[in-house]
Amino acid sequence: MDLFFYITIIVALSLIYYGYDKKKSYELKMKKIELEGKRLDLELKKAENGTFSAEQERND
C-alpha cells in the first residue's frame, strides 16, 4: 500500500510540473508572436514614411 501511495504522489507531481512547463512555453510563444507583430507594424510605418535606411534595403 505504501509503494502505491508514493507512486501516485510522484505521478501527480510530474503531471503538475508538466502542465506548468507547457503553460510557460505557451506564454513565451505568445509573447514572441506579439513582439513579431509589433516589429512588422513598425516596419510598415517606416515603409509608409519612406524612412528605410540603405542598409535595411540591402539586407532585403
mmCIF file as gemmi writes it, N, C-alpha and C atoms, coordinates in Angstrom:
data_model
loop_
_atom_site.group_PDB
_atom_site.id
_atom_site.type_symbol
_atom_site.label_atom_id
_atom_site.label_alt_id
_atom_site.label_comp_id
_atom_site.label_asym_id
_atom_site.label_entity_id
_atom_site.label_seq_id
_atom_site.pdbx_PDB_ins_code
_atom_site.Cartn_x
_atom_site.Cartn_y
_atom_site.Cartn_z
_atom_site.occupancy
_atom_site.B_iso_or_equiv
_atom_site.pdbx_formal_charge
_atom_site.auth_seq_id
_atom_site.auth_asym_id
_atom_site.pdbx_PDB_model_num
ATOM 1 N N . MET Axp A 1 ? 0.824 -1.192 0 1 0 ? 1 A 1
ATOM 2 C CA . MET Axp A 1 ? 0 0 0 1 0 ? 1 A 1
ATOM 3 C C . MET Axp A 1 ? 0.87 1.258 0 1 0 ? 1 A 1
ATOM 4 N N . ASP Axp A 2 ? 1.973 1.231 0.715 1 0 ? 2 A 1
ATOM 5 C CA . ASP Axp A 2 ? 2.84 2.399 0.771 1 0 ? 2 A 1
ATOM 6 C C . ASP Axp A 2 ? 3.479 2.687 -0.585 1 0 ? 2 A 1
ATOM 7 N N . LEU Axp A 3 ? 3.884 1.653 -1.295 1 0 ? 3 A 1
ATOM 8 C CA . LEU Axp A 3 ? 4.501 1.826 -2.606 1 0 ? 3 A 1
ATOM 9 C C . LEU Axp A 3 ? 3.52 2.465 -3.579 1 0 ? 3 A 1
ATOM 10 N N . PHE Axp A 4 ? 2.286 2.022 -3.573 1 0 ? 4 A 1
ATOM 11 C CA . PHE Axp A 4 ? 1.249 2.593 -4.436 1 0 ? 4 A 1
ATOM 12 C C . PHE Axp A 4 ? 1.035 4.078 -4.122 1 0 ? 4 A 1
ATOM 13 N N . PHE Axp A 5 ? 1.054 4.441 -2.863 1 0 ? 5 A 1
ATOM 14 C CA . PHE Axp A 5 ? 0.875 5.831 -2.43 1 0 ? 5 A 1
ATOM 15 C C . PHE Axp A 5 ? 2.012 6.7 -2.972 1 0 ? 5 A 1
ATOM 16 N N . TYR Axp A 6 ? 3.246 6.257 -2.842 1 0 ? 6 A 1
ATOM 17 C CA . TYR Axp A 6 ? 4.384 7.04 -3.302 1 0 ? 6 A 1
ATOM 18 C C . TYR Axp A 6 ? 4.403 7.17 -4.826 1 0 ? 6 A 1
ATOM 19 N N . ILE Axp A 7 ? 4.042 6.115 -5.507 1 0 ? 7 A 1
ATOM 20 C CA . ILE Axp A 7 ? 3.968 6.176 -6.969 1 0 ? 7 A 1
ATOM 21 C C . ILE Axp A 7 ? 2.899 7.172 -7.4 1 0 ? 7 A 1
ATOM 22 N N . THR Axp A 8 ? 1.763 7.183 -6.723 1 0 ? 8 A 1
ATOM 23 C CA . THR Axp A 8 ? 0.686 8.122 -7.019 1 0 ? 8 A 1
ATOM 24 C C . THR Axp A 8 ? 1.142 9.557 -6.809 1 0 ? 8 A 1
ATOM 25 N N . ILE Axp A 9 ? 1.844 9.812 -5.728 1 0 ? 9 A 1
ATOM 26 C CA . ILE Axp A 9 ? 2.346 11.162 -5.431 1 0 ? 9 A 1
ATOM 27 C C . ILE Axp A 9 ? 3.355 11.593 -6.498 1 0 ? 9 A 1
ATOM 28 N N . ILE Axp A 10 ? 4.254 10.712 -6.879 1 0 ? 10 A 1
ATOM 29 C CA . ILE Axp A 10 ? 5.256 11.039 -7.897 1 0 ? 10 A 1
ATOM 30 C C . ILE Axp A 10 ? 4.599 11.344 -9.232 1 0 ? 10 A 1
ATOM 31 N N . VAL Axp A 11 ? 3.621 10.546 -9.617 1 0 ? 11 A 1
ATOM 32 C CA . VAL Axp A 11 ? 2.915 10.777 -10.879 1 0 ? 11 A 1
ATOM 33 C C . VAL Axp A 11 ? 2.152 12.098 -10.824 1 0 ? 11 A 1
ATOM 34 N N . ALA Axp A 12 ? 1.502 12.385 -9.725 1 0 ? 12 A 1
ATOM 35 C CA . ALA Axp A 12 ? 0.74 13.63 -9.587 1 0 ? 12 A 1
ATOM 36 C C . ALA Axp A 12 ? 1.669 14.839 -9.689 1 0 ? 12 A 1
ATOM 37 N N . LEU Axp A 13 ? 2.785 14.809 -9.007 1 0 ? 13 A 1
ATOM 38 C CA . LEU Axp A 13 ? 3.732 15.921 -9.068 1 0 ? 13 A 1
ATOM 39 C C . LEU Axp A 13 ? 4.317 16.068 -10.474 1 0 ? 13 A 1
ATOM 40 N N . SER Axp A 14 ? 4.563 14.968 -11.14 1 0 ? 14 A 1
ATOM 41 C CA . SER Axp A 14 ? 5.075 15.017 -12.51 1 0 ? 14 A 1
ATOM 42 C C . SER Axp A 14 ? 4.072 15.673 -13.45 1 0 ? 14 A 1
ATOM 43 N N . LEU Axp A 15 ? 2.807 15.325 -13.301 1 0 ? 15 A 1
ATOM 44 C CA . LEU Axp A 15 ? 1.774 15.924 -14.145 1 0 ? 15 A 1
ATOM 45 C C . LEU Axp A 15 ? 1.613 17.414 -13.87 1 0 ? 15 A 1
ATOM 46 N N . ILE Axp A 16 ? 1.701 17.811 -12.621 1 0 ? 16 A 1
ATOM 47 C CA . ILE Axp A 16 ? 1.615 19.23 -12.266 1 0 ? 16 A 1
ATOM 48 C C . ILE Axp A 16 ? 2.779 19.993 -12.887 1 0 ? 16 A 1
ATOM 49 N N . TYR Axp A 17 ? 3.98 19.436 -12.785 1 0 ? 17 A 1
ATOM 50 C CA . TYR Axp A 17 ? 5.146 20.093 -13.369 1 0 ? 17 A 1
ATOM 51 C C . TYR Axp A 17 ? 5.029 20.169 -14.888 1 0 ? 17 A 1
ATOM 52 N N . TYR Axp A 18 ? 4.579 19.117 -15.52 1 0 ? 18 A 1
ATOM 53 C CA . TYR Axp A 18 ? 4.417 19.093 -16.971 1 0 ? 18 A 1
ATOM 54 C C . TYR Axp A 18 ? 3.432 20.176 -17.418 1 0 ? 18 A 1
ATOM 55 N N . GLY Axp A 19 ? 2.337 20.329 -16.708 1 0 ? 19 A 1
ATOM 56 C CA . GLY Axp A 19 ? 1.358 21.364 -17.026 1 0 ? 19 A 1
ATOM 57 C C . GLY Axp A 19 ? 1.934 22.751 -16.852 1 0 ? 19 A 1
ATOM 58 N N . TYR Axp A 20 ? 2.694 22.957 -15.79 1 0 ? 20 A 1
ATOM 59 C CA . TYR Axp A 20 ? 3.327 24.245 -15.538 1 0 ? 20 A 1
ATOM 60 C C . TYR Axp A 20 ? 4.325 24.573 -16.638 1 0 ? 20 A 1
ATOM 61 N N . ASP Axp A 21 ? 5.116 23.589 -17.049 1 0 ? 21 A 1
ATOM 62 C CA . ASP Axp A 21 ? 6.121 23.785 -18.092 1 0 ? 21 A 1
ATOM 63 C C . ASP Axp A 21 ? 5.459 24.13 -19.426 1 0 ? 21 A 1
ATOM 64 N N . LYS Axp A 22 ? 4.396 23.445 -19.769 1 0 ? 22 A 1
ATOM 65 C CA . LYS Axp A 22 ? 3.684 23.722 -21.014 1 0 ? 22 A 1
ATOM 66 C C . LYS Axp A 22 ? 3.052 25.113 -20.995 1 0 ? 22 A 1
ATOM 67 N N . LYS Axp A 23 ? 2.54 25.529 -19.843 1 0 ? 23 A 1
ATOM 68 C CA . LYS Axp A 23 ? 1.933 26.846 -19.727 1 0 ? 23 A 1
ATOM 69 C C . LYS Axp A 23 ? 2.974 27.93 -19.96 1 0 ? 23 A 1
ATOM 70 N N . LYS Axp A 24 ? 4.144 27.78 -19.365 1 0 ? 24 A 1
ATOM 71 C CA . LYS Axp A 24 ? 5.212 28.765 -19.542 1 0 ? 24 A 1
ATOM 72 C C . LYS Axp A 24 ? 5.678 28.794 -20.998 1 0 ? 24 A 1
ATOM 73 N N . SER Axp A 25 ? 5.77 27.648 -21.621 1 0 ? 25 A 1
ATOM 74 C CA . SER Axp A 25 ? 6.177 27.561 -23.025 1 0 ? 25 A 1
ATOM 75 C C . SER Axp A 25 ? 5.153 28.27 -23.908 1 0 ? 25 A 1
ATOM 76 N N . TYR Axp A 26 ? 3.888 28.065 -23.63 1 0 ? 26 A 1
ATOM 77 C CA . TYR Axp A 26 ? 2.808 28.698 -24.392 1 0 ? 26 A 1
ATOM 78 C C . TYR Axp A 26 ? 2.864 30.212 -24.235 1 0 ? 26 A 1
ATOM 79 N N . GLU Axp A 27 ? 3.067 30.695 -23.004 1 0 ? 27 A 1
ATOM 80 C CA . GLU Axp A 27 ? 3.136 32.133 -22.76 1 0 ? 27 A 1
ATOM 81 C C . GLU Axp A 27 ? 4.324 32.749 -23.492 1 0 ? 27 A 1
ATOM 82 N N . LEU Axp A 28 ? 5.449 32.059 -23.513 1 0 ? 28 A 1
ATOM 83 C CA . LEU Axp A 28 ? 6.628 32.552 -24.207 1 0 ? 28 A 1
ATOM 84 C C . LEU Axp A 28 ? 6.373 32.648 -25.707 1 0 ? 28 A 1
ATOM 85 N N . LYS Axp A 29 ? 5.721 31.654 -26.279 1 0 ? 29 A 1
ATOM 86 C CA . LYS Axp A 29 ? 5.403 31.685 -27.707 1 0 ? 29 A 1
ATOM 87 C C . LYS Axp A 29 ? 4.461 32.843 -28.023 1 0 ? 29 A 1
ATOM 88 N N . MET Axp A 30 ? 3.494 33.091 -27.16 1 0 ? 30 A 1
ATOM 89 C CA . MET Axp A 30 ? 2.554 34.189 -27.381 1 0 ? 30 A 1
ATOM 90 C C . MET Axp A 30 ? 3.268 35.53 -27.346 1 0 ? 30 A 1
ATOM 91 N N . LYS Axp A 31 ? 4.205 35.695 -26.425 1 0 ? 31 A 1
ATOM 92 C CA . LYS Axp A 31 ? 4.958 36.947 -26.346 1 0 ? 31 A 1
ATOM 93 C C . LYS Axp A 31 ? 5.837 37.135 -27.573 1 0 ? 31 A 1
ATOM 94 N N . LYS Axp A 32 ? 6.432 36.045 -28.087 1 0 ? 32 A 1
ATOM 95 C CA . LYS Axp A 32 ? 7.246 36.146 -29.297 1 0 ? 32 A 1
ATOM 96 C C . LYS Axp A 32 ? 6.389 36.557 -30.489 1 0 ? 32 A 1
ATOM 97 N N . ILE Axp A 33 ? 5.191 35.991 -30.598 1 0 ? 33 A 1
ATOM 98 C CA . ILE Axp A 33 ? 4.294 36.328 -31.701 1 0 ? 33 A 1
ATOM 99 C C . ILE Axp A 33 ? 3.86 37.787 -31.597 1 0 ? 33 A 1
ATOM 100 N N . GLU Axp A 34 ? 3.559 38.237 -30.381 1 0 ? 34 A 1
ATOM 101 C CA . GLU Axp A 34 ? 3.161 39.627 -30.166 1 0 ? 34 A 1
ATOM 102 C C . GLU Axp A 34 ? 4.3 40.577 -30.534 1 0 ? 34 A 1
ATOM 103 N N . LEU Axp A 35 ? 5.516 40.24 -30.138 1 0 ? 35 A 1
ATOM 104 C CA . LEU Axp A 35 ? 6.679 41.062 -30.45 1 0 ? 35 A 1
ATOM 105 C C . LEU Axp A 35 ? 6.923 41.108 -31.962 1 0 ? 35 A 1
ATOM 106 N N . GLU Axp A 36 ? 6.766 39.992 -32.63 1 0 ? 36 A 1
ATOM 107 C CA . GLU Axp A 36 ? 6.934 39.947 -34.087 1 0 ? 36 A 1
ATOM 108 C C . GLU Axp A 36 ? 5.882 40.819 -34.769 1 0 ? 36 A 1
ATOM 109 N N . GLY Axp A 37 ? 4.667 40.803 -34.268 1 0 ? 37 A 1
ATOM 110 C CA . GLY Axp A 37 ? 3.609 41.649 -34.82 1 0 ? 37 A 1
ATOM 111 C C . GLY Axp A 37 ? 3.931 43.121 -34.663 1 0 ? 37 A 1
ATOM 112 N N . LYS Axp A 38 ? 4.438 43.502 -33.499 1 0 ? 38 A 1
ATOM 113 C CA . LYS Axp A 38 ? 4.818 44.897 -33.271 1 0 ? 38 A 1
ATOM 114 C C . LYS Axp A 38 ? 5.97 45.303 -34.184 1 0 ? 38 A 1
ATOM 115 N N . ARG Axp A 39 ? 6.921 44.396 -34.395 1 0 ? 39 A 1
ATOM 116 C CA . ARG Axp A 39 ? 8.052 44.684 -35.272 1 0 ? 39 A 1
ATOM 117 C C . ARG Axp A 39 ? 7.579 44.901 -36.713 1 0 ? 39 A 1
ATOM 118 N N . LEU Axp A 40 ? 6.643 44.055 -37.151 1 0 ? 40 A 1
ATOM 119 C CA . LEU Axp A 40 ? 6.111 44.206 -38.502 1 0 ? 40 A 1
ATOM 120 C C . LEU Axp A 40 ? 5.336 45.513 -38.662 1 0 ? 40 A 1
ATOM 121 N N . ASP Axp A 41 ? 4.583 45.892 -37.641 1 0 ? 41 A 1
ATOM 122 C CA . ASP Axp A 41 ? 3.866 47.164 -37.684 1 0 ? 41 A 1
ATOM 123 C C . ASP Axp A 41 ? 4.84 48.333 -37.785 1 0 ? 41 A 1
ATOM 124 N N . LEU Axp A 42 ? 5.928 48.269 -37.038 1 0 ? 42 A 1
ATOM 125 C CA . LEU Axp A 42 ? 6.936 49.324 -37.077 1 0 ? 42 A 1
ATOM 126 C C . LEU Axp A 42 ? 7.58 49.402 -38.455 1 0 ? 42 A 1
ATOM 127 N N . GLU Axp A 43 ? 7.9 48.263 -39.053 1 0 ? 43 A 1
ATOM 128 C CA . GLU Axp A 43 ? 8.487 48.259 -40.394 1 0 ? 43 A 1
ATOM 129 C C . GLU Axp A 43 ? 7.506 48.808 -41.422 1 0 ? 43 A 1
ATOM 130 N N . LEU Axp A 44 ? 6.224 48.496 -41.253 1 0 ? 44 A 1
ATOM 131 C CA . LEU Axp A 44 ? 5.208 49.012 -42.159 1 0 ? 44 A 1
ATOM 132 C C . LEU Axp A 44 ? 5.117 50.531 -42.056 1 0 ? 44 A 1
ATOM 133 N N . LYS Axp A 45 ? 5.15 51.06 -40.849 1 0 ? 45 A 1
ATOM 134 C CA . LYS Axp A 45 ? 5.104 52.514 -40.664 1 0 ? 45 A 1
ATOM 135 C C . LYS Axp A 45 ? 6.343 53.175 -41.254 1 0 ? 45 A 1
ATOM 136 N N . LYS Axp A 46 ? 7.504 52.537 -41.081 1 0 ? 46 A 1
ATOM 137 C CA . LYS Axp A 46 ? 8.725 53.088 -41.665 1 0 ? 46 A 1
ATOM 138 C C . LYS Axp A 46 ? 8.631 53.097 -43.184 1 0 ? 46 A 1
ATOM 139 N N . ALA Axp A 47 ? 8.078 52.03 -43.752 1 0 ? 47 A 1
ATOM 140 C CA . ALA Axp A 47 ? 7.945 51.952 -45.206 1 0 ? 47 A 1
ATOM 141 C C . ALA Axp A 47 ? 6.977 53.017 -45.725 1 0 ? 47 A 1
ATOM 142 N N . GLU Axp A 48 ? 5.919 53.263 -44.996 1 0 ? 48 A 1
ATOM 143 C CA . GLU Axp A 48 ? 4.947 54.276 -45.403 1 0 ? 48 A 1
ATOM 144 C C . GLU Axp A 48 ? 5.555 55.672 -45.363 1 0 ? 48 A 1
ATOM 145 N N . ASN Axp A 49 ? 6.428 55.906 -44.396 1 0 ? 49 A 1
ATOM 146 C CA . ASN Axp A 49 ? 7.049 57.214 -44.261 1 0 ? 49 A 1
ATOM 147 C C . ASN Axp A 49 ? 8.313 57.344 -45.107 1 0 ? 49 A 1
ATOM 148 N N . GLY Axp A 50 ? 8.771 56.254 -45.679 1 0 ? 50 A 1
ATOM 149 C CA . GLY Axp A 50 ? 9.96 56.293 -46.513 1 0 ? 50 A 1
ATOM 150 C C . GLY Axp A 50 ? 11.237 56.483 -45.723 1 0 ? 50 A 1
ATOM 151 N N . THR Axp A 51 ? 11.294 55.941 -44.508 1 0 ? 51 A 1
ATOM 152 C CA . THR Axp A 51 ? 12.47 56.139 -43.672 1 0 ? 51 A 1
ATOM 153 C C . THR Axp A 51 ? 13.348 54.898 -43.602 1 0 ? 51 A 1
ATOM 154 N N . PHE Axp A 52 ? 13.248 54.014 -44.592 1 0 ? 52 A 1
ATOM 155 C CA . PHE Axp A 52 ? 14.139 52.856 -44.621 1 0 ? 52 A 1
ATOM 156 C C . PHE Axp A 52 ? 15.553 53.337 -44.899 1 0 ? 52 A 1
ATOM 157 N N . SER Axp A 53 ? 16.488 52.806 -44.202 1 0 ? 53 A 1
ATOM 158 C CA . SER Axp A 53 ? 17.878 53.156 -44.475 1 0 ? 53 A 1
ATOM 159 C C . SER Axp A 53 ? 18.409 52.292 -45.602 1 0 ? 53 A 1
ATOM 160 N N . ALA Axp A 54 ? 19.496 52.689 -46.183 1 0 ? 54 A 1
ATOM 161 C CA . ALA Axp A 54 ? 20.096 51.935 -47.284 1 0 ? 54 A 1
ATOM 162 C C . ALA Axp A 54 ? 20.55 50.567 -46.806 1 0 ? 54 A 1
ATOM 163 N N . GLU Axp A 55 ? 20.956 50.472 -45.556 1 0 ? 55 A 1
ATOM 164 C CA . GLU Axp A 55 ? 21.413 49.191 -45.017 1 0 ? 55 A 1
ATOM 165 C C . GLU Axp A 55 ? 20.268 48.188 -44.951 1 0 ? 55 A 1
ATOM 166 N N . GLN Axp A 56 ? 19.095 48.618 -44.525 1 0 ? 56 A 1
ATOM 167 C CA . GLN Axp A 56 ? 17.949 47.736 -44.462 1 0 ? 56 A 1
ATOM 168 C C . GLN Axp A 56 ? 17.535 47.276 -45.854 1 0 ? 56 A 1
ATOM 169 N N . GLU Axp A 57 ? 17.628 48.153 -46.84 1 0 ? 57 A 1
ATOM 170 C CA . GLU Axp A 57 ? 17.265 47.778 -48.187 1 0 ? 57 A 1
ATOM 171 C C . GLU Axp A 57 ? 18.227 46.744 -48.751 1 0 ? 57 A 1
ATOM 172 N N . ARG Axp A 58 ? 19.511 46.851 -48.389 1 0 ? 58 A 1
ATOM 173 C CA . ARG Axp A 58 ? 20.493 45.872 -48.849 1 0 ? 58 A 1
ATOM 174 C C . ARG Axp A 58 ? 20.245 44.5 -48.233 1 0 ? 58 A 1
ATOM 175 N N . ASN Axp A 59 ? 19.76 44.46 -46.981 1 0 ? 59 A 1
ATOM 176 C CA . ASN Axp A 59 ? 19.503 43.19 -46.319 1 0 ? 59 A 1
ATOM 177 C C . ASN Axp A 59 ? 18.297 42.47 -46.908 1 0 ? 59 A 1
ATOM 178 N N . ASP Axp A 60 ? 17.355 43.202 -47.45 1 0 ? 60 A 1
ATOM 179 C CA . ASP Axp A 60 ? 16.158 42.58 -48.038 1 0 ? 60 A 1
ATOM 180 C C . ASP Axp A 60 ? 16.488 42.146 -49.412 1 0 ? 60 A 1
